Amino acid sequence: MLKKLMEKNKLKLTVVLLAAIVFAVGWLLPVKLEGEAPSVLLDLKFPAIGKSQKVSVSVSDKNSGIRKIWVGLLKGGKELVLFKEDYPAAGLFDTDKILEDEFDIQIEPQKLGITDGKGVLRVMASDFSWRRWWNGNKTVVEKEVVIDTRSPELDVLSSVHNISQGGSGLVIYRVSEPCPTNGVQVGDNFFPGYPARNVIALPQSSEASDTSEIFMAFIALRHDQGSDTDLFVKTADYAGNTASAGFRHYIRKRSFKKDIIKLSDNFLNRKMPEFDSGMAHESSATPMEKFLAINRELRAANYEKIVQVGEHTDSKLYWDGAFLRLPNSARKAGFADRREYQYDERVIDQQVHMGIDLASIPRAPVPAANAGKVSFVGDIGIYGKTVIIDHGFGLFSTYSHLSHASVEQGQMVSKKDVIGQTGKTGFVFGDHLHFGILVHNIFVDPVEWWDAAWIENNILSKMNEMKSQ
């Protein structure tokens, strides 16, 4: 009897064990034999490797975990290992598996003995799946690259570069190879170049048979940049190799007018409430405290909004000839005037006027100073209703304090087209037009662009010189 009972229990135990094994295998095999390969991301902005190139690699495997990562460069039949890592096994139940890893590799071809030319960057990653006879799922990512450790060559073609404080200029130069970044550095400001072929019908001889190209860059000197300001052309190719070249230039020093603006209680009490919705004033702030916040903080924010528009321009030259001035108008304030604000015979603030104020009859029609594309229409704080026109290659004209704008963003306009009417919107004392010229993100003196002789001597003559070369 006892023997039969033992045999019966043994049978039950066997059945339970078999069931457990079947369950374990049924659960384990699908997990361990999962077929999803690791995800590999190879971050290389351009398919080129220069003198020192950072490559970012990211690998993830959400199921079995990472087993191995290998990174290498293949060139000329040789294989150079850049990175190799074997990751620890996670155990039967995957309790400590590594699901992701990311790292940077700094590639310096000359130190590694790699010559210039074409190559292949390869990343291989495998996981701890039992597939492929316990070798795991495998992912291979390859990217064809060009090893290029030579700096591009620069040749400044324009010969005369005279520029005034607060003025503009043009530099024309040739780059020996395609470069995503090139332009002119003026102190701490950078002015990008644009292909001259978009503007100038270059003679066949000027179009080099290799990969070189001629560029044009409109430049600006801030009103407060002096004769010690560095000016040079610079470029960087797709591999990150850089080059720079200076050029002969002359910076003309200027003196700017001092302007005194006397504030009255009547003006403060009348104008300050217009800005209450756009400023975070304390409810107890006095009109004078509001004025200072508007004239300092809001002015700076509005300035930044305008110059941000100047960061986006068309690589076409829309304008032709001298820019127009508001017809039948008188100048009320000049460019870079040093404004001193006085209240009750005390100086309470100082600012620089970055445009020219022109007054005509109230609500006078405002013509487009030159042909271009309307890049902005809207209210900008102290500038009031404003229209900004892109004339191409980073050259913009701005029209502020308008009572009405009759154009829309994206609209093409011709010289003399009416774009709005003068007004007294924004932070102003009376009806007038605040007119500005912007070169990328720097305001310059509009007087130069109103002067046909200045345009001929400083802009067009350089372009015509390229046509004859």
C-alpha positions as CSV (number, residue, x, y, z in Angstrom):
1,M,0.0,0.0,0.0
2,L,2.8,2.4,1.0
3,K,4.7,1.4,-2.1
4,K,1.7,2.3,-4.4
5,L,1.3,5.6,-2.6
6,M,4.9,6.5,-3.1
7,E,4.8,5.6,-6.8
8,K,1.6,7.7,-7.2
9,N,3.3,10.7,-5.5
10,K,6.4,10.2,-7.6
11,L,4.2,10.2,-10.7
12,K,2.6,13.4,-9.6
13,L,5.9,15.0,-8.9
14,T,7.2,14.0,-12.3
15,V,4.1,15.5,-14.0
16,V,4.6,18.7,-12.0
17,L,8.3,18.9,-13.0
18,L,7.5,18.2,-16.6
19,A,4.8,20.8,-16.6
20,A,7.2,23.3,-15.0
21,I,9.9,22.5,-17.6
22,V,7.4,22.9,-20.4
23,F,6.2,26.2,-19.0
24,A,9.8,27.4,-18.5
25,V,10.8,26.4,-21.9
26,G,7.7,27.9,-23.4
27,W,8.4,31.1,-21.7
28,L,12.2,31.2,-22.0
29,L,12.6,30.3,-25.7
30,P,10.4,33.1,-27.1
31,V,12.3,35.5,-24.8
32,K,15.8,34.2,-25.5
33,L,15.1,33.7,-29.2
34,E,13.7,37.2,-29.8
35,G,14.6,38.4,-33.3
36,E,14.8,42.2,-32.9
37,A,18.2,43.5,-33.8
38,P,19.9,46.4,-31.9
39,S,19.2,49.9,-33.0
40,V,22.3,51.9,-34.1
41,L,22.5,55.6,-34.7
42,L,25.6,57.1,-36.3
43,D,25.7,60.9,-36.0
44,L,28.0,62.6,-38.5
45,K,26.7,66.0,-39.8
46,F,28.5,65.7,-43.1
47,P,29.9,62.5,-44.7
48,A,33.5,63.9,-44.3
49,I,36.3,63.5,-41.8
50,G,38.8,66.3,-41.3
51,K,41.9,66.8,-39.2
52,S,39.8,66.1,-36.1
53,Q,36.3,64.8,-36.3
54,K,33.9,63.9,-33.6
55,V,31.6,61.0,-34.4
56,S,28.7,60.2,-32.0
57,V,27.4,56.6,-31.7
58,S,24.2,55.5,-30.0
59,V,23.2,51.8,-29.6
60,S,20.1,50.4,-27.9
61,D,18.6,46.9,-27.5
62,K,15.4,46.9,-25.4
63,N,15.0,43.1,-25.3
64,S,18.2,41.0,-24.8
65,G,20.6,43.8,-24.1
66,I,23.8,44.8,-25.8
67,R,26.5,42.1,-26.2
68,K,29.1,43.8,-28.4
69,I,29.8,47.1,-30.2
70,W,32.5,47.5,-32.8
71,V,33.4,50.7,-34.8
72,G,36.0,50.8,-37.5
73,L,37.2,52.7,-40.6
74,L,37.7,50.8,-43.8
75,K,40.0,52.4,-46.4
76,G,42.2,51.0,-49.1
77,G,41.5,47.4,-48.1
78,K,42.6,48.0,-44.5
79,E,40.5,48.0,-41.4
80,L,41.2,50.3,-38.5
81,V,39.5,49.7,-35.2
82,L,38.2,52.9,-33.6
83,F,36.2,51.4,-30.8
84,K,35.5,47.9,-29.4
85,E,33.5,46.9,-26.3
86,D,32.2,43.5,-25.0
87,Y,29.4,44.0,-22.5
88,P,28.8,41.6,-19.5
89,A,26.3,38.9,-19.9
90,A,23.0,39.6,-18.1
91,G,22.3,36.1,-16.8
92,L,19.4,33.7,-17.4
93,F,16.7,36.1,-16.3
94,D,18.3,39.3,-17.8
95,T,18.4,41.1,-14.5
96,D,21.5,43.2,-15.2
97,K,21.4,43.6,-19.0
98,I,22.6,46.9,-20.6
99,L,19.9,48.3,-22.8
100,E,21.7,51.3,-24.3
101,D,25.0,53.0,-24.6
102,E,26.2,56.2,-26.3
103,F,29.6,57.6,-26.8
104,D,31.8,59.9,-28.9
105,I,34.8,58.9,-31.0
106,Q,37.4,61.6,-31.9
107,I,38.9,60.6,-35.2
108,E,42.3,62.2,-36.1
109,P,43.4,60.7,-39.5
110,Q,46.9,62.0,-39.5
111,K,47.7,60.6,-36.0
112,L,46.1,57.3,-37.1
113,G,48.2,57.2,-40.3
114,I,45.1,57.5,-42.5
115,T,45.6,59.3,-45.8
116,D,43.0,61.4,-47.6
117,G,40.5,59.8,-49.8
118,K,37.3,57.8,-49.7
119,G,36.5,55.3,-46.9
120,V,33.7,53.6,-45.1
121,L,32.8,54.1,-41.5
122,R,31.2,50.9,-40.1
123,V,29.4,50.3,-36.8
124,M,28.5,46.7,-35.8
125,A,26.3,45.8,-32.7
126,S,25.0,42.5,-31.5
127,D,22.8,41.4,-28.5
128,F,22.4,38.5,-26.1
129,S,19.6,36.8,-28.1
130,W,20.1,33.0,-28.6
131,R,19.7,33.4,-32.3
132,R,22.5,32.8,-34.8
133,W,23.7,29.9,-32.6
134,W,23.9,32.1,-29.5
135,N,25.7,34.9,-31.3
136,G,22.7,37.2,-31.1
137,N,20.9,39.5,-33.5
138,K,23.3,41.7,-35.4
139,T,23.1,45.2,-36.9
140,V,25.6,46.7,-39.3
141,V,25.5,50.4,-40.2
142,E,27.9,51.8,-42.8
143,K,28.4,55.3,-44.0
144,E,30.6,56.3,-47.0
145,V,32.9,59.2,-46.0
146,V,35.7,61.3,-47.5
147,I,38.8,61.8,-45.5
148,D,39.9,65.4,-46.1
149,T,42.6,67.0,-44.0
150,R,43.5,69.9,-46.3
151,S,42.2,73.4,-45.5
152,P,40.3,75.2,-48.3
153,E,42.0,78.0,-50.1
154,L,40.8,81.6,-50.0
155,D,41.4,84.4,-52.5
156,V,40.0,87.9,-51.9
157,L,39.1,89.3,-55.3
158,S,37.7,92.8,-54.4
159,S,40.5,95.3,-54.0
160,V,39.2,98.4,-52.2
161,H,37.4,98.2,-48.8
162,N,36.7,101.5,-47.3
163,I,34.1,101.4,-44.5
164,S,32.8,104.0,-42.0
165,Q,31.7,103.5,-38.5
166,G,28.1,102.6,-38.8
167,G,28.6,101.9,-42.5
168,S,28.3,99.1,-45.1
169,G,30.6,97.4,-47.5
170,L,31.0,94.5,-50.0
171,V,33.7,91.8,-50.1
172,I,34.1,89.4,-53.0
173,Y,36.2,86.3,-52.7
174,R,36.9,82.8,-54.1
175,V,36.7,79.6,-52.2
176,S,38.6,76.6,-53.6
177,E,36.0,73.9,-52.7
178,P,32.4,73.6,-51.5
179,C,32.1,75.0,-48.0
180,P,28.9,75.1,-46.0
181,T,30.2,78.0,-44.0
182,N,31.9,81.0,-45.4
183,G,31.8,84.8,-45.0
184,V,33.4,87.8,-43.5
185,Q,34.2,88.3,-39.8
186,V,34.0,91.9,-38.6
187,G,35.0,92.0,-35.0
188,D,32.5,89.8,-33.2
189,N,30.0,89.8,-36.0
190,F,29.9,87.3,-38.9
191,F,28.4,88.1,-42.3
192,P,27.8,85.0,-44.5
193,G,28.6,85.0,-48.2
194,Y,26.3,84.1,-51.1
195,P,27.2,82.7,-54.5
196,A,28.1,85.5,-56.9
197,R,26.7,83.5,-59.8
198,N,23.3,84.3,-58.5
199,V,23.9,88.0,-59.2
200,I,26.9,88.5,-61.6
201,A,27.0,86.9,-65.0
202,L,30.6,85.8,-64.6
203,P,32.8,85.2,-67.7
204,Q,33.5,81.6,-68.5
205,S,37.1,82.0,-67.4
206,S,36.0,83.0,-63.9
207,E,34.1,79.8,-63.5
208,A,37.0,77.6,-62.4
209,S,37.0,74.1,-63.9
210,D,37.3,72.5,-60.5
211,T,35.1,73.0,-57.4
212,S,36.0,76.6,-56.7
213,E,33.3,79.3,-56.5
214,I,33.1,83.1,-56.1
215,F,31.0,84.5,-53.2
216,M,29.8,88.0,-52.2
217,A,29.3,89.2,-48.6
218,F,27.7,92.4,-47.6
219,I,29.3,93.6,-44.4
220,A,28.6,96.2,-41.7
221,L,30.6,98.0,-39.1
222,R,28.7,98.9,-35.9
223,H,28.6,102.5,-35.0
224,D,30.8,101.7,-31.9
225,Q,33.5,99.6,-33.7
226,G,36.7,101.5,-34.2
227,S,39.8,101.3,-36.4
228,D,41.2,98.4,-34.4
229,T,38.4,96.1,-35.5
230,D,39.6,92.9,-37.3
231,L,38.2,92.1,-40.7
232,F,38.9,88.9,-42.5
233,V,37.3,86.2,-44.7
234,K,36.9,82.8,-43.2
235,T,35.5,79.5,-44.3
236,A,35.0,75.9,-43.1
237,D,34.6,72.9,-45.5
238,Y,32.4,69.8,-44.9
239,A,35.2,68.1,-43.1
240,G,35.6,71.0,-40.6
241,N,38.9,72.2,-42.0
242,T,39.1,76.0,-41.7
243,A,40.9,78.8,-43.5
244,S,41.0,82.6,-43.1
245,A,42.4,85.5,-45.2
246,G,42.8,89.1,-44.3
247,F,42.3,91.9,-46.8
248,R,43.3,95.6,-47.1
249,H,40.7,97.9,-45.6
250,Y,40.3,101.4,-44.2
251,I,38.0,102.2,-41.4
252,R,36.8,105.8,-41.3
253,K,36.1,107.3,-37.9
254,R,32.9,109.2,-37.4
255,S,31.4,111.5,-34.8
256,F,27.7,111.2,-34.0
257,K,25.3,113.9,-33.0
258,K,24.1,114.2,-29.4
259,D,20.4,114.6,-29.1
260,I,18.5,115.8,-25.9
261,I,14.9,114.6,-25.5
262,K,13.0,116.3,-22.7
263,L,10.2,114.3,-21.2
264,S,7.0,116.0,-19.8
265,D,4.4,114.6,-17.4
266,N,1.8,115.1,-20.2
267,F,3.8,112.7,-22.5
268,L,4.4,110.1,-19.8
269,N,0.8,110.1,-18.6
270,R,-0.5,109.9,-22.1
271,K,1.9,107.3,-23.6
272,M,2.7,104.9,-20.8
273,P,-0.7,103.3,-20.6
274,E,-0.4,102.1,-24.2
275,F,2.4,99.7,-23.1
276,D,0.8,98.3,-19.9
277,S,-0.4,95.1,-21.5
278,G,3.1,94.3,-22.9
279,M,5.1,94.9,-19.7
280,A,5.1,93.2,-16.3
281,H,4.9,96.4,-14.3
282,E,4.1,96.6,-10.6
283,S,0.7,98.1,-10.2
284,S,2.3,100.8,-8.1
285,A,4.9,101.7,-10.7
286,T,5.1,105.4,-11.5
287,P,5.0,106.7,-15.1
288,M,8.7,107.4,-14.9
289,E,9.5,103.8,-13.7
290,K,7.4,102.5,-16.6
291,F,9.2,104.8,-19.0
292,L,12.6,103.4,-17.9
293,A,11.4,99.8,-18.2
294,I,10.1,100.5,-21.7
295,N,13.1,102.5,-22.9
296,R,15.6,99.9,-21.6
297,E,14.1,96.4,-21.4
298,L,11.4,96.6,-24.0
299,R,13.6,98.5,-26.4
300,A,16.3,95.8,-26.2
301,A,13.7,93.0,-26.7
302,N,12.2,94.8,-29.7
303,Y,15.6,95.3,-31.2
304,E,16.4,91.6,-30.9
305,K,13.1,90.8,-32.7
306,I,14.0,93.0,-35.6
307,V,17.5,91.7,-36.0
308,Q,16.2,88.1,-35.8
309,V,14.3,88.8,-39.0
310,G,17.6,89.8,-40.6
311,E,19.0,86.3,-40.0
312,H,16.8,84.9,-42.8
313,T,17.3,86.3,-46.3
314,D,17.0,85.2,-49.9
315,S,20.2,84.5,-51.9
316,K,18.9,86.8,-54.7
317,L,19.7,90.4,-55.2
318,Y,16.3,92.1,-55.6
319,W,17.3,95.8,-55.3
320,D,18.5,98.1,-58.1
321,G,20.1,101.5,-57.8
322,A,19.9,104.0,-55.0
323,F,17.3,103.5,-52.3
324,L,14.4,105.9,-52.0
325,R,13.9,108.4,-49.2
326,L,10.4,109.3,-47.9
327,P,9.3,112.0,-50.4
328,N,9.0,115.6,-49.3
329,S,10.2,114.8,-45.8
330,A,12.4,116.5,-43.3
331,R,14.9,114.7,-41.1
332,K,14.0,114.8,-37.4
333,A,16.7,112.5,-36.0
334,G,19.8,110.9,-37.5
335,F,21.5,107.5,-37.4
336,A,23.4,106.6,-34.2
337,D,22.4,109.9,-32.5
338,R,23.4,109.7,-28.9
339,R,20.1,110.3,-27.2
340,E,20.0,111.8,-23.7
341,Y,16.6,111.6,-22.0
342,Q,15.9,114.4,-19.5
343,Y,13.2,114.8,-16.9
344,D,12.9,117.7,-14.6
345,E,16.4,118.9,-15.8
346,R,17.9,115.5,-14.9
347,V,19.4,112.9,-17.2
348,I,17.5,109.7,-16.6
349,D,18.5,107.5,-19.5
350,Q,20.7,107.3,-22.6
351,Q,20.1,105.3,-25.8
352,V,21.4,105.2,-29.4
353,H,19.0,105.9,-32.2
354,M,19.4,103.1,-34.8
355,G,17.7,104.7,-37.8
356,I,16.6,108.0,-39.4
357,D,13.4,109.8,-38.5
358,L,11.6,111.4,-41.4
359,A,8.5,113.6,-41.1
360,S,6.1,114.7,-43.8
361,I,2.4,115.3,-43.7
362,P,0.4,113.1,-41.3
363,R,-0.4,109.6,-42.7
364,A,1.9,110.2,-45.6
365,P,2.2,107.4,-48.2
366,V,5.4,105.3,-47.5
367,P,7.0,103.9,-50.7
368,A,9.3,100.8,-50.7
369,A,12.8,102.1,-50.8
370,N,13.7,99.4,-53.3
371,A,12.5,96.1,-54.7
372,G,12.4,93.1,-52.4
373,K,10.3,90.6,-50.5
374,V,8.2,91.6,-47.5
375,S,9.7,89.5,-44.6
376,F,7.7,91.0,-41.7
377,V,4.5,93.0,-41.0
378,G,3.3,93.6,-37.5
379,D,3.6,95.5,-34.2
380,I,7.0,95.6,-32.5
381,G,6.6,97.4,-29.2
382,I,8.3,100.8,-29.2
383,Y,8.7,100.6,-33.0
384,G,4.9,100.3,-33.4
385,K,3.5,99.0,-36.7
386,T,6.5,97.9,-38.7
387,V,7.2,96.5,-42.2
388,I,10.6,94.9,-43.0
389,I,11.6,94.2,-46.6
390,D,14.3,91.7,-47.6
391,H,16.4,93.0,-50.6
392,G,18.5,89.9,-50.7
393,F,21.9,88.8,-49.6
394,G,21.2,90.0,-46.0
395,L,20.2,93.6,-46.9
396,F,16.9,94.8,-45.3
397,S,15.0,98.1,-45.0
398,T,12.7,98.7,-42.0
399,Y,9.7,101.1,-41.8
400,S,8.3,101.8,-38.3
401,H,5.6,103.8,-36.5
402,L,3.2,103.2,-39.4
403,S,-0.4,104.0,-38.9
404,H,-1.3,101.4,-41.6
405,A,0.5,98.7,-43.5
406,S,-0.8,97.8,-47.0
407,V,1.4,94.8,-47.7
408,E,1.6,91.2,-46.4
409,Q,4.5,89.0,-45.4
410,G,5.9,87.1,-48.4
411,Q,4.7,89.7,-50.9
412,M,7.0,90.9,-53.6
413,V,7.3,94.7,-53.9
414,S,8.9,97.0,-56.5
415,K,10.7,100.3,-55.8
416,K,8.1,103.1,-55.1
417,D,5.2,100.6,-54.3
418,V,3.3,102.1,-51.4
419,I,3.6,99.8,-48.4
420,G,1.8,101.8,-45.8
421,Q,1.3,105.3,-44.2
422,T,3.3,107.2,-41.6
423,G,1.9,107.3,-38.1
424,K,2.6,107.6,-34.4
425,T,2.3,104.0,-33.3
426,G,4.9,102.9,-30.7
427,F,7.0,105.0,-28.5
428,V,6.9,108.4,-30.4
429,F,6.0,112.0,-29.9
430,G,4.3,112.6,-33.3
431,D,3.6,111.3,-36.8
432,H,6.8,110.3,-38.7
433,L,8.6,107.4,-40.3
434,H,11.5,105.6,-38.5
435,F,13.5,104.3,-41.5
436,G,16.3,101.8,-41.0
437,I,18.8,99.7,-43.1
438,L,19.9,96.4,-41.7
439,V,22.8,94.3,-42.9
440,H,22.0,90.9,-41.5
441,N,21.8,91.7,-37.8
442,I,23.5,95.1,-37.8
443,F,21.8,98.5,-38.3
444,V,23.8,100.8,-40.6
445,D,23.5,104.4,-41.8
446,P,20.7,104.6,-44.5
447,V,22.3,107.8,-46.0
448,E,24.9,105.6,-47.8
449,W,22.1,103.6,-49.5
450,W,20.3,106.8,-50.6
451,D,23.5,107.9,-52.4
452,A,23.8,106.6,-55.9
453,A,27.5,107.6,-56.1
454,W,28.3,105.7,-52.9
455,I,26.6,102.6,-54.2
456,E,28.5,102.9,-57.5
457,N,31.9,103.3,-55.8
458,N,31.5,100.8,-53.0
459,I,29.1,98.1,-54.4
460,L,28.5,98.1,-58.1
461,S,32.1,98.8,-59.2
462,K,33.3,95.7,-57.4
463,M,30.6,93.6,-59.1
464,N,31.4,95.0,-62.5
465,E,35.1,94.3,-61.9
466,M,34.3,90.6,-61.5
467,K,32.4,90.6,-64.8
468,S,35.5,91.8,-66.6
469,Q,38.0,89.4,-65.1
